[in-house]
Each structure stands twice: as C-alpha cells, then as structure tokens.
C-alpha cells in the first residue's frame, strides 16, 4: 500500500504490517484514505483528533445557516383594527428574525358560514406586511381554519445587533 506520513510526506509503497508498525511506533492510527486506487492509499494520523475537527467544522458551518422556522399568528374573522395592527407587528417582528409566519383565521360557531370575512382579514395582514413579506401560496380553507404562509423577502432580515445600534443612535439625537 502507498503510505502517507503524519505531516503529508510520501513514505512510498510499503507492506501492511510495516505500515501498521510505523503507525504504532508514532502512537497514531493507520487510516485507509483511498481503498479503490491501486495500490490502496493509507495515511498515518490521529483519527480521534481528525473526527473532532470535522465535527467542529460542521458545527461552525451550521451556525451560519438558520432554517427559517414556521411561526403561527392566530386571528379571528371579526378582529378589530387595533388588534389586527398588534398581530401585524408581531408577524413583522417574526419575519425580521428570518422566520416564516403562518397567519391562521379561526372560525367559531356560525362564523364559518362567512369565509369571506376571514379572507378579508388575511388580505389586510398581507397588505400590512407587503413591504417585508411575500405570500407562499394562496389562502387555504381547512375545516374551521383559513391559513396563509408569509415568507420574508430577501434582504429583509435584521440582526439584533443592528436593532440595538438603531436604538442607541436614536437615543443620542
């Protein structure tokens, strides 16, 4: 097998027993890197340290990624304008954090006989958030609920640090 040393230097083609002896003398592991090549390629390394560094790299790469979670805001079909403004503010905050928002209109009793009221409420929410969110699909009626999913537009997401800086600047003026 072709043997690669711990610092990346080529040690040449050696028998398996000699490669294992060299690895054990160095106190390291013999790891097969390319089993399909002729001859197979093995490397002398600390395998535990290698695995640790790989998981560390994966964690670091995942740290930058954030899966947009789906948060839900519930309203009623006959919601008052001030209450609707409060729900829009909540949805706006969630969208700025990078999450998708599911707006759900809940019907009780005979309210279900007027689904146009629920659709009108959803349209008002969409109108209030049109500058920072786009609609993912049209409103869907499922049983006693009508729901619509809003996704943040690209470039809308604000970090918490930017929000703090804005507050400091506004306090200084």
C-alpha positions as CSV (number, residue, x, y, z in Angstrom):
1,X,0.0,0.0,0.0
2,X,1.0,3.6,-0.6
3,X,1.7,5.3,2.8
4,X,1.4,9.0,3.6
5,X,3.1,10.2,6.8
6,X,1.6,12.3,9.5
7,X,2.9,15.6,8.0
8,X,1.7,14.7,4.5
9,X,5.0,13.4,3.2
10,X,5.1,10.3,0.9
11,X,6.7,7.3,2.6
12,X,6.4,5.2,-0.5
13,X,4.8,1.7,-1.1
14,X,5.2,-0.5,2.0
15,X,3.6,-3.8,3.1
16,X,0.6,-3.6,5.5
17,X,2.5,-5.0,8.5
18,X,5.3,-2.4,8.2
19,X,2.7,0.4,7.8
20,X,0.9,-0.7,11.0
21,X,4.3,-0.9,12.8
22,X,5.2,2.6,11.7
23,X,1.8,4.0,12.9
24,X,2.1,2.2,16.3
25,X,5.7,3.5,16.8
26,X,4.4,7.0,16.2
27,X,1.4,6.4,18.5
28,X,-1.0,7.2,15.8
29,X,-3.7,5.4,13.7
30,X,-3.4,3.9,10.2
31,X,-6.3,5.2,8.2
32,X,-7.3,4.0,4.7
33,X,-7.8,7.1,2.6
34,X,-8.5,5.6,-0.9
35,X,-9.3,1.9,-0.9
36,X,-10.2,1.8,-4.6
37,X,-6.9,3.0,-6.0
38,X,-4.1,0.6,-6.9
39,X,-2.2,0.3,-4.6
40,X,-4.6,1.5,-1.8
41,X,-3.6,4.7,-0.1
42,X,-3.3,4.9,3.7
43,X,-2.3,7.7,6.0
44,X,-0.8,7.9,9.4
45,X,-2.9,10.3,11.6
46,X,-4.6,10.8,15.0
47,X,-8.1,9.6,13.9
48,X,-9.9,10.9,17.0
49,X,-8.5,14.4,16.5
50,X,-9.5,14.3,12.9
51,X,-13.1,13.3,13.7
52,X,-13.2,16.0,16.4
53,X,-12.0,18.7,13.9
54,X,-14.6,17.5,11.3
55,X,-17.5,17.8,13.7
56,X,-16.2,21.2,14.8
57,X,-16.2,22.4,11.1
58,X,-19.7,21.0,10.6
59,X,-21.0,22.8,13.7
60,X,-19.4,26.0,12.5
61,X,-20.9,25.8,9.1
62,X,-24.3,25.1,10.5
63,X,-24.0,28.1,12.8
64,X,-24.2,30.5,9.9
65,X,-27.3,28.7,8.5
66,X,-30.6,29.1,10.1
67,X,-33.5,27.2,8.9
68,X,-36.5,29.5,8.8
69,X,-38.9,28.2,11.3
70,X,-42.6,28.4,10.8
71,X,-44.3,30.6,13.5
72,X,-48.0,31.0,13.8
73,X,-50.1,34.1,14.4
74,X,-53.8,33.4,15.0
75,X,-56.6,35.9,14.4
76,X,-60.4,35.9,14.3
77,X,-62.6,36.8,11.3
78,X,-64.2,39.8,13.1
79,X,-61.0,41.2,14.6
80,X,-60.9,44.9,15.4
81,X,-58.4,47.1,13.6
82,X,-56.2,47.8,16.7
83,X,-56.0,44.1,17.5
84,X,-55.1,43.4,13.9
85,X,-52.3,46.0,14.0
86,X,-50.9,44.3,17.0
87,X,-50.9,40.9,15.2
88,X,-49.2,42.6,12.2
89,X,-46.5,44.0,14.5
90,X,-45.9,40.5,15.9
91,X,-45.7,39.0,12.5
92,X,-43.4,41.7,11.3
93,X,-41.0,41.0,14.2
94,X,-41.0,37.3,13.4
95,X,-40.4,38.0,9.7
96,X,-37.5,40.3,10.5
97,X,-35.9,37.5,12.6
98,X,-36.0,35.4,9.4
99,X,-38.9,33.1,10.2
100,X,-41.8,32.2,8.0
101,X,-45.2,33.2,9.5
102,X,-48.4,31.2,9.2
103,X,-51.4,33.5,9.6
104,X,-54.4,31.5,10.7
105,X,-58.0,32.7,10.9
106,X,-60.0,30.6,13.4
107,X,-63.8,30.4,13.0
108,X,-66.2,29.6,15.8
109,X,-69.8,28.6,15.6
110,X,-71.7,30.1,12.7
111,X,-68.8,32.3,11.6
112,X,-67.7,29.6,9.2
113,X,-70.7,30.4,7.1
114,X,-68.9,33.7,6.1
115,X,-65.4,32.7,5.0
116,X,-65.1,36.0,3.1
117,X,-64.6,37.7,6.4
118,X,-61.6,35.5,7.1
119,X,-60.1,36.1,3.7
120,X,-60.6,39.8,4.1
121,X,-58.7,39.7,7.4
122,X,-55.9,37.7,5.7
123,X,-55.8,40.3,2.9
124,X,-55.4,43.1,5.5
125,X,-52.5,41.3,7.1
126,X,-50.8,40.7,3.7
127,X,-51.3,44.4,2.8
128,X,-49.8,45.5,6.1
129,X,-46.7,43.2,5.5
130,X,-46.3,43.6,1.8
131,X,-43.0,45.6,2.1
132,X,-41.2,42.8,4.1
133,X,-43.0,39.6,3.2
134,X,-44.3,37.6,0.2
135,X,-47.2,35.2,0.2
136,X,-46.3,31.5,-0.2
137,X,-49.4,30.1,-1.9
138,X,-52.9,31.4,-1.7
139,X,-55.1,31.2,1.4
140,X,-56.4,27.7,2.1
141,X,-59.5,26.6,3.9
142,X,-59.1,23.6,6.1
143,X,-62.1,22.8,8.3
144,X,-62.7,25.7,10.7
145,X,-59.4,27.4,9.7
146,X,-58.1,29.5,6.8
147,X,-54.4,29.9,6.7
148,X,-51.8,31.7,4.7
149,X,-48.0,31.4,4.9
150,X,-45.8,34.5,4.6
151,X,-42.1,34.3,3.9
152,X,-39.6,37.2,4.4
153,X,-38.4,38.9,1.3
154,X,-34.6,38.6,0.6
155,X,-32.6,41.2,2.4
156,X,-35.3,42.0,5.0
157,X,-33.7,40.1,7.8
158,X,-32.3,42.4,10.5
159,X,-29.9,41.2,13.2
160,X,-30.5,42.0,16.8
161,X,-27.2,44.0,16.8
162,X,-28.5,46.3,14.2
163,X,-31.7,46.9,16.2
164,X,-29.6,47.8,19.3
165,X,-27.4,50.2,17.2
166,X,-30.6,51.9,15.9
167,X,-31.9,52.4,19.4
168,X,-28.6,53.9,20.6
169,X,-28.4,56.3,17.6
170,X,-32.0,57.4,18.1
171,X,-31.3,58.0,21.9
172,X,-28.3,60.2,21.1
173,X,-30.2,62.5,18.8
